[in-house]
Amino acid sequence: MPFTDSHTHLYDERLIRDEGQIQRAIDAGVTRMYMPNCDRNTIDDMLLLADKWPENCMPMMGLHPCYVKENYKDELAIVVEWLERRRFYAVGEIGLDYYWDLSFKDKQTEAFETQIDWALQYDLPIVIHSRESTADCIEIVRKKQNGKLKGIFHCFSGTMDEAKQITTLGFHLGIGGVVTYKNSTLPEIIKEIPLSNIVLETDAPYLAPLPYRGKRNESSYIPIIAARIAEIKKISVEQVAETTTANSQDIFPG
């Protein structure tokens, strides 16, 4: 029963020192793990894992909105240089973050729109970070959608209306460990949104599902997330695995 983790920071210092994390994921059936980039400092370790595990660890290239600072143009130049040099599976993670710091809000928007244009140029999907900024991210995607743009709203945490807008735009919702939390509003949304519009993710090492909440997350926990979605939708875990993996294959290049 193959699973896909559509968003995992395998190169994070809390994970990369644990050489068994990737094999544990594979043993749990998580055969493909897509790695979003953050900035220039995460590229080397990400590509090291991609080259060591080419059938399992798939790299993306992008500038994370939390890393959009004074030198954002230099960082963007590095992103596009890499997009021209080797194969990546998405432009990500890109988007907007209004939670931590609003001082670079306009620059985040510029970086987001620029990287969407590159995704269209290179025929790649995008993986969107939209913390406290889902509505603005939706509007930018709507503006850029020309019928060819596709991707994932990673770690979706918006409203039912926003979820429906996202799926109408041809995008998928990335659902992770938060769906297992008692105070989560995701179960009500997942009841309404077709499984065909959902992909699984961990966002490891962050947001571990129950019973590991508050501890380090890892890709081997994907079946826990799938089991919760199966419970909500009253279907089998096998169906969740099959459909969400097929969704990921439709999003990311083969």
C-alpha positions as CSV (number, residue, x, y, z in Angstrom):
1,M,0.0,0.0,0.0
2,P,2.1,3.0,-1.3
3,F,1.8,6.3,0.4
4,T,3.3,9.7,-0.6
5,D,4.5,12.5,1.7
6,S,4.0,15.6,-0.4
7,H,5.8,17.9,2.0
8,T,8.7,16.9,4.3
9,H,11.8,18.7,5.3
10,L,14.0,15.6,5.4
11,Y,17.2,17.8,5.3
12,D,16.3,19.6,8.6
13,E,19.0,19.3,11.1
14,R,16.6,17.4,13.5
15,L,16.1,14.8,10.8
16,I,19.2,14.5,8.7
17,R,21.3,13.3,11.6
18,D,18.9,10.3,11.9
19,E,20.0,8.1,9.1
20,G,17.1,5.7,9.8
21,Q,14.3,8.2,9.2
22,I,14.0,7.6,5.4
23,Q,14.2,3.8,5.7
24,R,11.5,3.9,8.4
25,A,9.3,5.8,6.0
26,I,9.9,3.4,3.2
27,D,9.2,0.5,5.5
28,A,5.9,2.2,6.5
29,G,4.9,2.3,2.8
30,V,5.9,5.9,2.2
31,T,7.8,5.4,-1.0
32,R,7.9,9.0,-2.2
33,M,8.8,12.1,-0.2
34,Y,8.8,15.5,-1.7
35,M,11.2,18.1,-0.1
36,P,10.5,21.8,-0.3
37,N,13.4,24.2,-0.3
38,C,13.7,27.2,2.1
39,D,16.6,29.3,0.9
40,R,20.3,28.9,-0.2
41,N,21.2,27.3,3.1
42,T,19.0,24.3,2.6
43,I,19.9,23.4,-1.0
44,D,23.1,21.3,-0.4
45,D,21.6,19.0,2.2
46,M,18.3,18.6,0.3
47,L,20.2,17.6,-2.9
48,L,22.5,15.3,-1.0
49,L,19.4,13.3,0.1
50,A,17.9,13.5,-3.4
51,D,21.0,12.1,-5.0
52,K,21.4,9.4,-2.3
53,W,17.7,8.3,-2.5
54,P,16.7,9.2,-6.1
55,E,13.6,6.9,-6.1
56,N,12.3,8.2,-2.8
57,C,13.4,11.8,-2.1
58,M,12.2,14.4,-4.6
59,P,13.6,18.0,-4.4
60,M,11.7,21.2,-5.0
61,M,13.3,24.6,-5.6
62,G,12.0,27.9,-4.2
63,L,12.3,30.7,-1.7
64,H,10.2,30.2,1.4
65,P,8.3,33.5,2.3
66,C,9.8,33.5,5.8
67,Y,13.2,33.8,4.2
68,V,12.3,36.8,2.1
69,K,14.5,39.5,3.6
70,E,16.7,42.4,2.4
71,N,18.6,40.1,0.1
72,Y,15.6,38.5,-1.5
73,K,16.6,39.3,-5.1
74,D,19.9,37.5,-4.6
75,E,18.0,34.5,-3.2
76,L,15.6,34.5,-6.2
77,A,18.6,34.6,-8.5
78,I,19.9,31.4,-6.9
79,V,16.5,29.8,-7.3
80,V,16.2,30.4,-11.0
81,E,19.8,29.4,-11.5
82,W,19.1,26.0,-10.0
83,L,15.9,25.7,-12.0
84,E,18.0,26.0,-15.1
85,R,20.6,23.5,-13.9
86,R,18.8,20.3,-12.9
87,R,15.5,18.6,-12.5
88,F,13.1,19.6,-9.7
89,Y,9.6,18.4,-9.0
90,A,8.0,21.7,-8.1
91,V,8.6,25.3,-7.3
92,G,8.3,25.4,-3.6
93,E,7.8,26.2,-1.0
94,I,6.6,29.6,-2.0
95,G,3.8,31.9,-0.9
96,L,3.0,34.4,1.9
97,D,3.4,34.3,5.7
98,Y,1.7,36.9,7.8
99,Y,2.2,35.2,11.1
100,W,5.9,36.0,11.9
101,D,6.8,39.3,10.3
102,L,4.9,41.7,8.0
103,S,7.8,44.0,7.4
104,F,8.6,42.3,4.0
105,K,4.9,41.7,3.0
106,D,5.3,43.5,-0.3
107,K,8.5,41.7,-1.1
108,Q,6.9,38.4,-0.2
109,T,4.2,39.1,-2.8
110,E,6.8,40.0,-5.4
111,A,8.8,36.9,-4.7
112,F,5.6,34.7,-4.8
113,E,4.4,36.1,-8.1
114,T,7.9,35.9,-9.7
115,Q,8.2,32.2,-8.7
116,I,4.8,31.4,-10.0
117,D,5.8,32.8,-13.4
118,W,8.9,30.6,-13.3
119,A,6.7,27.5,-12.5
120,L,4.7,28.3,-15.6
121,Q,7.8,28.8,-17.6
122,Y,9.3,25.5,-16.5
123,D,6.0,23.6,-16.5
124,L,6.2,22.8,-12.8
125,P,3.6,22.7,-10.1
126,I,3.8,25.1,-7.1
127,V,3.7,24.3,-3.4
128,I,2.2,27.1,-1.4
129,H,2.9,28.3,2.1
130,S,-0.1,30.4,3.2
131,R,0.1,30.9,7.0
132,E,-2.4,33.6,8.0
133,S,-2.5,34.6,4.3
134,T,-4.8,32.0,2.6
135,A,-7.1,34.6,1.1
136,D,-4.3,36.7,-0.5
137,C,-2.6,33.5,-1.8
138,I,-5.9,32.4,-3.4
139,E,-6.2,35.8,-5.1
140,I,-2.7,35.7,-6.5
141,V,-3.2,32.2,-7.8
142,R,-6.5,33.2,-9.4
143,K,-4.8,36.1,-11.1
144,K,-2.0,33.8,-12.4
145,Q,-4.2,30.8,-13.3
146,N,-4.1,30.4,-17.1
147,G,-5.3,26.8,-17.1
148,K,-1.8,25.3,-16.7
149,L,-1.0,26.3,-13.1
150,K,-1.4,23.5,-10.5
151,G,-0.1,22.6,-7.1
152,I,-0.8,22.3,-3.4
153,F,-1.9,24.6,-0.6
154,H,0.5,23.1,1.9
155,C,-0.7,22.6,5.5
156,F,-4.2,24.0,4.6
157,S,-5.7,25.8,7.5
158,G,-8.4,27.9,5.9
159,T,-12.2,28.0,5.9
160,M,-14.6,25.8,4.0
161,D,-15.2,28.6,1.5
162,E,-11.4,28.9,0.9
163,A,-11.1,25.2,0.5
164,K,-13.7,25.2,-2.2
165,Q,-12.1,28.2,-3.9
166,I,-8.8,26.4,-4.0
167,T,-10.2,23.2,-5.5
168,T,-12.2,25.2,-8.0
169,L,-8.8,26.7,-9.1
170,G,-7.6,23.2,-9.8
171,F,-5.4,23.0,-6.7
172,H,-5.1,20.4,-3.9
173,L,-5.2,20.7,-0.1
174,G,-2.2,19.4,1.8
175,I,-3.4,17.7,4.9
176,G,-1.1,16.7,7.7
177,G,-0.9,15.9,11.4
178,V,-3.2,18.8,12.4
179,V,-6.2,16.7,11.2
180,T,-5.6,14.4,14.2
181,Y,-5.8,17.2,16.8
182,K,-8.9,17.5,18.9
183,N,-9.4,21.2,18.3
184,S,-8.9,20.9,14.5
185,T,-11.6,22.3,12.2
186,L,-10.2,20.2,9.3
187,P,-12.5,17.1,9.8
188,E,-15.6,19.2,8.9
189,I,-13.8,20.4,5.7
190,I,-12.5,17.0,4.8
191,K,-16.1,15.6,5.0
192,E,-17.1,18.0,2.2
193,I,-14.0,18.1,0.0
194,P,-13.6,15.2,-2.4
195,L,-10.6,12.9,-1.7
196,S,-9.5,13.7,-5.3
197,N,-8.6,17.2,-4.0
198,I,-6.4,16.0,-1.1
199,V,-2.8,15.0,-0.7
200,L,-1.0,13.8,2.4
201,E,1.9,15.5,4.0
202,T,3.8,15.6,7.3
203,D,5.7,18.9,7.2
204,A,8.3,17.0,9.2
205,P,9.9,17.8,11.6
206,Y,6.9,20.0,12.5
207,L,3.2,19.2,13.4
208,A,3.5,15.6,14.4
209,P,0.2,13.8,14.5
210,L,-1.3,12.3,17.6
211,P,0.0,10.4,19.6
212,Y,3.3,12.2,18.8
213,R,2.1,15.8,19.0
214,G,4.8,18.0,20.5
215,K,7.5,15.6,19.4
216,R,9.6,15.5,16.2
217,N,7.6,14.6,13.2
218,E,8.8,12.2,10.4
219,S,7.5,10.8,7.1
220,S,6.9,7.4,8.6
221,Y,3.8,8.9,10.3
222,I,1.9,9.4,7.1
223,P,-0.2,6.3,7.6
224,I,-1.5,7.8,10.9
225,I,-2.8,10.9,8.9
226,A,-4.3,8.6,6.3
227,A,-6.1,6.6,9.0
228,R,-7.7,9.7,10.4
229,I,-8.9,10.8,7.0
230,A,-10.3,7.3,6.4
231,E,-12.1,7.6,9.7
232,I,-13.6,11.0,8.8
233,K,-14.7,9.9,5.3
234,K,-15.8,6.4,6.4
235,I,-13.6,4.7,3.8
236,S,-10.6,2.4,3.9
237,V,-7.1,3.4,4.6
238,E,-6.2,1.6,1.4
239,Q,-8.5,3.9,-0.6
240,V,-7.0,7.0,1.0
241,A,-3.5,5.7,0.2
242,E,-4.4,4.9,-3.4
243,T,-6.2,8.1,-4.2
244,T,-3.9,10.5,-2.5
245,T,-0.9,8.9,-4.1
246,A,-2.6,9.1,-7.5
247,N,-3.3,12.8,-6.8
248,S,0.4,13.4,-6.1
249,Q,1.4,11.7,-9.3
250,D,-1.0,13.9,-11.2
251,I,0.5,17.0,-9.6
252,F,4.2,16.3,-9.7
253,P,6.1,15.4,-12.9
254,G,6.9,11.7,-13.2
